[in-house]
Each structure stands twice: as C-alpha cells, then as structure tokens.
Amino acid sequence: MEEDKNTETKPLVQESTGEKEPSSFRLIMTLGVAGFLAGLIMVGTYLYTKPLIEANKAAAIEKAIFKVLPKCTSFKTLELKDEKLSEFDSKNKTAKGEAPKLIYMGFDSSSAMVGFAILGSEIGFADVITILMGYDANKKTIIGYEVLECKETPGLGDKIFKRADFLKNFTSLLTEPEIIFAKHGEKHNPNEVEAITGATISSKAVIRLLNKSMKEWKVPINDFINSTDNKTSEAKK
C-alpha cells in the first residue's frame, strides 16, 4: 500500500518536562559551598594532625640525640638569638611564623659535656635532606650522624644513611679548615668525606649541609662554652 503523498511530515517536538534548568547563580553558590566545606575539612585535618606530627618529630630528634652523641645520657635545649646561645624557654615567643633556632647540648652520667647535636637541612638530588649531627666542640670534629628525612633515589642517594662505609665518615670528621669532598677510595685527610659511587650529588649535599651548619653554629657554641667556663670559675672563687 502506497503512502499518502499528501501527508506532511512534521518535525518532532520534545515534550516539556516542566523543569527549569538551574540558574548560573545557583551553580556558583553550590560550587562555593562545596569549596568552603572542602577547605573547612582540610583546615580541620591540618589543625588536628599538626600537634601529632610535631610530637613525632620531637620524639625522632630526641632519639637521634643519644645516637649522635656517644655516652650522652641527658641533654639541654639551647636557642640561638642575636648570635648568642641561651637556655630555651618554650614560653618565650618568637616572631610570627618564625621557628626558634635550637641546638642540643649533651651530658654524660657525670654531667660532663659530651658535645652538641645540631639539626641541618640541604637540597639533595630529589628533595630536602635533614640531618642531625653530633659535634665535639673541644676537638672540632663531627662525632655522629643521623638522617632524619631523605627522599633521595632508592638504591643510590639513599645510601647516605644505609651504607656503613659512608657512615664511618662521621665518627671523627675534622671540621677545620672545612669539610671537603673525596672520591671513593681517595680519602687521606681527617677533614675529608669519602663519597658514594653513583650518589655524588647526595654526598656533596651532605658536605654542604655540614659546612653550612658549622659556619652558623661554631662561633656561638665557642662563645657559649667560654662564657659558661667563666661563670663556673667565678663561682668557685
């Protein structure tokens, strides 16, 4: 049967549902509220976890102090202010957003000073390397070394805290006139650090860190020791 040629084809008209599309203002408000809630959750999480993170860092530093200072049984926290060291009082406020510069003075069981634990950081190959070093101010030597934070390349840069032969560099490392780099197998002087083959950049970062720390802390430490000795001598008179 033939179709009726006179029948007109009409365009299909979509049936209206009666619902209006959301306005731009409503979309913006929805996104704004969602962003606000997400930000609120992030801030709340940060405020909750910050004290826990700081407590964990403090515990890690305290544990490392006894490692980098042989024979250390107790320590005193000192603060560097205006190029001078004094006992740290956590109640004293620092400038807004500025963390106090702290150092740790270690003592043996007879209350004799065994050295200072110094915290330092430096950019390595992949990220920041954070180290706690033990320093004998009388002998001017590094006597201990502990890596607290390191994200260097596994199998290469991470050898700065895994290789026993590299760690031996820091049992009696002379800091004067300065600490210098030595290729693997070519260390001849007490102020040289024998580098790790394949991890030269990380090795040099450690050396920069040590020299930078000595430059910042050596004079204040010497001044503090001298002033303490003078006070002790005057008290005995």
Secondary structure, 3 states (H helix, E strand, C coil): CCCCCCCCCCCCCCCCCCCCCCCHHHHHHHHHHHHHHHHHHHHHHHHHHHHHHHHHHHHHHHHHHHHHCCCCCEEEEEEEECCEEEECCCCCCCCCCCCCCEEEEEECCCCCEEEEEEEEEEECCCCEEEEEEEEECCCCEEEEEEEEECCCCCCCHHHHCCCHHHHHHHCCEECCCCCEEECCCCCCCCCEEECCCCCHHHHHHHHHHHHHHHHHHHHHHHHHHHHHHHHHHHHHC
